[in-house]
């Protein structure tokens, strides 16, 4: 028969090994979760980058459209003024 000290030591070793096993298992689970979250973050970062590029493209198109409309408005104002001057000159004849 083994002495109580040897049994206690064996018991402590078994509990220690079990603790290390559980801790290692928990660590692996946490690492897997962290890896998953990193993948999600990378995917979301990619989506955000695409949205930023799309928004930038739309903003550039909007600026172009606004400038085109301003030019068109200026041409209409010029034509309106020219028409007004023609009508005024015709009224004075």
Buried (B, 14 or more C-beta within 10 A) or exposed (E): EEEEEEEEEEEEEEEEEEEEEEEEEEEEEEEEEEEEEEEEEEEEEEEEEEEEEEEEEEEEEEEEEEEEEEEEEEEEEEEEEEEEEEEEEEEEE
